Amino acid sequence: MADVAAAGNATEIAEAIVQAGAHGKTLCIRGGGSKLKLLGRDCLADILDVSANRGIVDYQPRELVVTAHAGTTIAELSTILAAEGQMLASEPPHFDGRGTLGGTLASNLSGPARPWGGSLRDALLGIGLVNGKGEVLNFGGRVMKNVAGYDVSRLQAGALGTLGVITELSLKVMPLPESVLTLVHRLEASTALQLMNERAGRPAPLTGACWVNGKLYLRLAGAASAVEETAATWGGDRLADDDNFW
């Protein structure tokens, strides 16, 4: 059975990495534990539990920037942002409240708004991490215009922790849309795909599209007037509980 070491901040994470290196051990980084099966196989290394490294470091709603520890859950951050009328544009999955910021960036996961709002990687301004030598490093910054030279921060997107343990992230956020609604059409898959591509190429407030169980779902979000005008033009049934669906 793999050993488990817990670390609640960058210093403790660095110490755990140095100790593992001294004993020739490899580490499996675990935050909320929601992505352990991401690649379809088990990680047999000793576990470095970093779930305690969580919380908001700095949040400036007027500047549209938030900095948080990597163990902060997506659900927790989304609630804090929503209270200020803001959101993560990429809509990363919550994984029943277990998904963390660090794990989301490490696996480069985004949600339904990815084609229109960009990925979490696109929102990344700066990062803190601990490398394999136990060195605490920082790249980028906490403001919109701060990147000069090679952007090391974004290398962490999809690296699955192989380049270091992510300890902190600074991200740009976006205002919540004024209005959101989802249109539903009963269509065959081929027809739905054709319509989906056609609608995605139009200048409309489309922020989500998928086909499930014989139904095409198109989500509109933005200014209320634009959403209602598009909905009236496109037609279809309106989904009552679209928040939970997406």
Disulfide bonds with the S-S distance in Angstrom:
none
